[in-house]
Amino acid sequence: MFLVAAIVYLGLLFSGYGVLIGSEKNAAGLGLQCKYLTARNIANAQYINGENGIIGISSCPLVKKIGNNVFE
């Protein structure tokens, strides 16, 4: 179990990606706030919420490029 967690942590650290850990609608349902767990912290991303997907997005992406990796 520890080995799997270490591999996931190193993957997030070297890639700069975050994994979705939570989301909530805000601003009377017009905004969508997504929380991503990275190797360094928890990052927030704001999107326009569109139920039909034409304008904005209906759900948060599972993974998102949050920042630079450790080599940059």
PLY file of the C-alpha trace (Angstrom):
ply
format ascii 1.0
element vertex 72
property float x
property float y
property float z
element edge 71
property int vertex1
property int vertex2
end_header
0.00 0.00 0.00
2.81 2.41 0.88
4.56 1.66 -2.41
1.43 2.50 -4.41
0.99 5.79 -2.54
4.66 6.67 -3.12
4.36 5.96 -6.86
1.21 8.10 -7.15
2.86 10.95 -5.21
5.97 10.89 -7.40
3.81 10.79 -10.52
1.95 13.92 -9.40
5.18 15.63 -8.35
7.01 15.05 -11.64
4.03 15.72 -13.92
2.51 18.85 -12.37
-1.00 17.38 -12.56
-3.68 17.31 -9.89
-6.45 14.79 -9.21
-10.02 15.94 -8.54
-11.00 15.61 -4.87
-14.16 17.71 -4.79
-16.41 20.17 -6.58
-19.26 22.49 -5.77
-21.49 24.95 -7.59
-21.27 28.60 -6.59
-22.61 32.00 -7.68
-26.24 30.86 -7.94
-25.29 27.80 -9.96
-23.42 29.75 -12.65
-19.94 28.85 -11.40
-18.26 25.54 -10.72
-15.38 25.33 -8.24
-13.14 22.26 -8.52
-10.55 21.20 -5.93
-7.48 19.27 -7.06
-4.93 17.42 -4.94
-1.38 17.93 -6.20
1.89 16.69 -4.76
2.45 20.09 -3.12
-0.97 21.44 -2.10
-4.68 21.61 -2.83
-5.46 23.86 -5.79
-8.77 25.43 -6.81
-10.01 25.96 -10.35
-13.04 28.04 -11.34
-15.19 27.24 -14.38
-18.43 28.52 -15.85
-21.11 25.93 -15.20
-23.19 24.88 -18.19
-25.52 21.94 -17.77
-25.69 21.30 -21.53
-21.94 21.63 -22.11
-22.29 24.24 -24.87
-21.20 27.18 -22.72
-19.00 26.15 -19.82
-18.64 22.64 -18.45
-21.13 20.41 -16.65
-18.58 18.62 -14.45
-14.97 19.00 -13.37
-12.22 17.19 -15.28
-10.81 14.22 -13.34
-7.19 15.35 -13.83
-5.88 18.84 -14.61
-2.50 20.39 -15.27
-2.06 22.64 -12.25
1.49 23.90 -12.36
5.04 23.23 -13.31
6.73 19.97 -12.53
9.80 19.83 -10.28
12.21 20.19 -13.21
10.92 23.57 -14.42
0 1
1 2
2 3
3 4
4 5
5 6
6 7
7 8
8 9
9 10
10 11
11 12
12 13
13 14
14 15
15 16
16 17
17 18
18 19
19 20
20 21
21 22
22 23
23 24
24 25
25 26
26 27
27 28
28 29
29 30
30 31
31 32
32 33
33 34
34 35
35 36
36 37
37 38
38 39
39 40
40 41
41 42
42 43
43 44
44 45
45 46
46 47
47 48
48 49
49 50
50 51
51 52
52 53
53 54
54 55
55 56
56 57
57 58
58 59
59 60
60 61
61 62
62 63
63 64
64 65
65 66
66 67
67 68
68 69
69 70
70 71
